[in-house]
């Protein structure tokens, strides 16, 4: 495995210079070296745990769709092998919305609102799954659930990473978020125990999606409040975004008044 652009052997010198320049711009003057204090900053920051909660609810939903989709298709009267094939449209729909919502998120620089909207779409799908007895309606619900659930994963990871300053702190936060989210795979295997309707599983997912939405709203409010405080501080203290100032504040990570 290659480590950093500065030492990756497969890059030409021109490519190396370009990548290093892009990364330098991306870090916004934040620290790139390792220090234990950045690890502790990640653990002590309550916003890390907000992101962990959001991601757990979202990834639990994705795992759940993979579990129950073949059963729903099988209820339409197809064999097990055919049921596996007919799950493909469900995941293709999720792939399409992942690309579309990801593009919208980058174009309008929005993370939280896109996650909330996608989660609401997924909730509609799970409500259909919970309430409808006909396999055809349940299949439509599964498609809606996938269309809403799959885009949230990439967007939330982008949100969690972009809200953290410094390479080490960012790496620790993302590891905590992803590690916690993968517990959803364990959870989903224990809640989908009542086929073919899976009321316990669908009800649990609806609850987790609701929690992810609520936590996303709180996180958006927190980030907005912090950014307003930093802007006010810069105006009050006459702090201007210059290379010298960035160097001065680079070890502060998220707490830097220039990091927003």
C-alpha positions in Angstrom: 0.0 0.0 0.0 1.2 3.5 -0.8 1.4 6.0 2.0 1.7 9.7 1.2 1.9 11.5 -2.2 5.4 12.7 -1.2 6.7 9.1 -1.1 4.3 7.2 -3.4 6.5 5.7 -6.2 3.8 5.4 -8.8 3.4 9.2 -9.2 5.4 11.2 -11.6 7.1 14.3 -10.3 4.5 16.5 -11.9 1.6 14.5 -10.5 3.2 14.5 -7.1 3.5 18.3 -7.1 -0.1 18.6 -8.2 -1.5 16.3 -5.6 0.6 17.9 -2.8 -0.6 21.3 -3.8 -4.2 20.2 -3.8 -3.9 18.6 -0.4 -2.2 21.7 1.0 -5.1 23.8 -0.2 -7.6 21.2 1.2 -6.2 21.2 4.7 -6.8 24.9 5.2 -3.6 25.5 7.0 -4.3 22.7 9.5 -1.7 20.4 11.1 -0.6 17.5 9.0 1.9 15.9 11.5 1.0 13.3 14.1 0.6 14.3 17.8 -1.2 12.4 20.6 -3.0 15.6 21.5 -4.9 15.5 18.3 -6.1 12.0 19.1 -7.4 13.2 22.5 -9.0 16.2 20.9 -11.1 13.9 18.7 -12.1 11.7 21.6 -13.1 14.7 23.8 -15.1 16.6 21.1 -18.8 16.0 21.6 -19.4 16.6 17.9 -17.6 13.4 17.1 -20.3 11.5 19.0 -23.0 13.4 17.1 -21.6 12.2 13.9 -21.2 8.7 15.2 -24.9 8.6 16.1 -26.0 9.9 12.7 -23.8 7.4 10.8 -24.9 4.4 12.9 -28.6 5.0 12.1 -27.8 5.5 8.4 -25.5 2.5 8.0 -27.9 0.2 10.0 -30.5 1.1 7.4 -28.3 0.1 4.5 -27.4 -3.2 6.1 -31.1 -3.9 6.7 -32.0 -3.4 3.1 -29.4 -5.9 2.0 -30.9 -8.4 4.5 -34.6 -8.2 3.7 -34.6 -7.4 0.0 -34.2 -11.0 -1.2 -37.0 -12.1 1.1 -39.4 -9.5 -0.3 -38.7 -10.5 -3.9 -39.1 -14.2 -3.0 -42.6 -13.4 -1.7 -43.5 -12.3 -5.3 -43.3 -15.9 -6.2 -39.8 -16.2 -7.6 -37.2 -18.8 -6.7 -34.2 -18.0 -4.4 -31.9 -17.5 -7.4 -34.3 -15.3 -9.2 -35.0 -13.3 -6.0 -31.3 -12.5 -5.8 -31.3 -11.2 -9.3 -34.4 -9.2 -8.9 -32.8 -7.3 -6.0 -30.6 -5.6 -8.5 -33.1 -2.9 -9.5 -33.4 -2.0 -5.8 -29.6 -1.4 -5.5 -29.4 0.3 -9.0 -32.0 2.8 -7.8 -29.8 3.4 -4.7 -26.8 3.9 -6.9 -28.5 6.4 -9.1 -29.7 8.6 -6.2 -26.2 8.3 -4.6 -24.7 9.9 -7.7 -27.5 12.5 -8.0 -27.6 13.5 -4.4 -23.8 13.5 -4.1 -23.6 15.9 -7.1 -26.3 18.1 -5.5 -24.5 18.1 -2.2 -21.3 19.2 -3.7 -22.9 21.8 -6.1 -24.8 23.6 -3.3 -22.3 22.8 -0.5 -25.0 21.1 1.6 -24.5 18.0 3.8 -27.1 18.0 6.6 -30.1 19.0 4.5 -29.4 16.4 1.9 -28.9 13.7 4.6 -32.2 14.7 6.2 -34.1 14.7 2.9 -32.7 11.3 1.9 -33.5 9.9 5.3 -37.1 11.1 5.0 -37.3 9.4 1.6 -36.0 6.2 3.1 -38.5 6.5 6.0 -41.4 6.6 3.5 -40.1 3.4 2.0 -39.9 1.7 5.3 -43.4 2.9 6.2 -44.7 1.3 3.0 -42.8 -1.9 4.0 -44.3 -1.8 7.5 -47.9 -1.3 6.5 -48.3 -3.0 3.1 -49.1 -6.8 2.9 -48.9 -7.1 -0.9 -45.4 -8.1 -2.2 -45.6 -5.7 -5.1 -46.2 -2.7 -2.8 -43.5 -4.0 -0.5 -41.1 -4.1 -3.4 -41.8 -0.5 -4.3 -41.2 0.4 -0.6 -37.8 -1.4 -0.8 -36.9 0.7 -3.8 -37.8 3.9 -2.0 -35.9 2.8 1.1 -32.8 2.2 -1.0 -33.1 5.4 -2.9 -33.1 7.3 0.3 -30.6 5.3 2.4 -27.6 4.8 0.1 -26.9 8.4 -0.7 -26.6 9.3 3.0 -23.5 7.2 3.6 -21.0 9.0 1.3 -22.5 12.4 2.1 -22.3 11.8 5.9 -18.7 10.7 5.7 -17.9 13.8 3.7 -19.7 15.9 6.3 -17.9 14.2 9.2 -14.5 14.6 7.6 -14.9 18.2 6.4 -15.9 19.3 9.8 -12.7 18.2 11.4 -9.4 20.1 11.2 -6.0 18.4 10.9 -5.0 15.1 9.4 -4.6 13.1 12.6 -7.8 14.4 14.2 -9.7 13.8 11.0 -8.4 10.3 10.7 -9.4 9.4 14.3 -12.8 10.9 13.9 -13.5 9.1 10.7 -12.3 5.8 12.2 -14.6 6.3 15.2 -17.6 7.1 12.9 -17.0 4.2 10.5 -16.2 1.8 13.3 -19.3 2.6 15.2 -21.4 2.6 12.0 -20.3 -1.0 11.2 -21.9 -2.1 14.4 -25.1 -1.6 12.5 -24.3 -4.9 10.6 -24.4 -6.8 13.9 -27.6 -5.0 15.0 -29.5 -5.6 11.8 -28.9 -9.3 11.9 -30.7 -9.5 15.2 -33.7 -7.3 14.5 -34.8 -9.0 11.2 -36.2 -12.1 12.9 -39.9 -12.1 11.9 -40.2 -12.8 8.1 -41.9 -12.1 5.8 -43.2 -8.8 7.2 -40.3 -8.0 9.5 -42.3 -5.6 11.7 -39.7 -5.6 14.4 -36.9 -4.8 12.0 -38.7 -2.1 10.0 -39.9 -0.5 13.2 -36.4 -0.4 14.6 -35.0 1.1 11.4 -37.7 3.8 11.4 -36.7 4.7 15.0 -33.0 4.9 14.0 -33.7 7.0 10.9 -35.7 9.4 13.1 -32.8 9.6 15.5 -30.3 10.3 12.6 -32.6 13.0 11.3 -32.9 14.6 14.8 -29.2 14.4 15.4 -28.5 15.9 12.0 -30.7 18.9 12.8 -28.8 19.3 16.1 -25.4 19.0 14.4 -26.4 21.6 11.8 -27.4 24.0 14.5 -24.2 23.4 16.4 -22.0 24.0 13.4 -23.9 27.1 12.4 -23.6 28.5 15.9 -19.9 27.8 16.1 -19.2 29.4 12.7 -21.1 32.5 13.7 -19.1 32.8 16.9 -15.8 32.4 15.0 -16.9 35.1 12.5 -17.8 37.4 15.3 -14.4 36.7 17.0 -12.5 37.5 13.8 -14.3 40.7 13.3 -13.9 41.7 17.0 -10.2 40.8 17.2 -9.3 41.9 13.6 -8.2 38.3 12.7 -7.6 38.1 8.9 -7.2 34.8 7.0 -3.5 35.0 6.0 -0.8 32.2 5.6 0.8 33.6 8.8 -2.4 33.4 10.8 -3.1 29.9 9.5 0.4 28.8 10.7 -0.3 30.4 14.1 -3.5 28.5 14.6 -2.8 25.3 12.8 -2.5 23.2 15.9 -5.9 24.3 17.2 -7.8 22.1 14.8 -11.5 22.7 14.9 -11.0 25.4 17.5 -9.1 27.6 15.1 -11.1 30.8 14.4 -10.2 30.4 10.7 -11.6 26.9 10.4 -15.3 26.7 9.4 
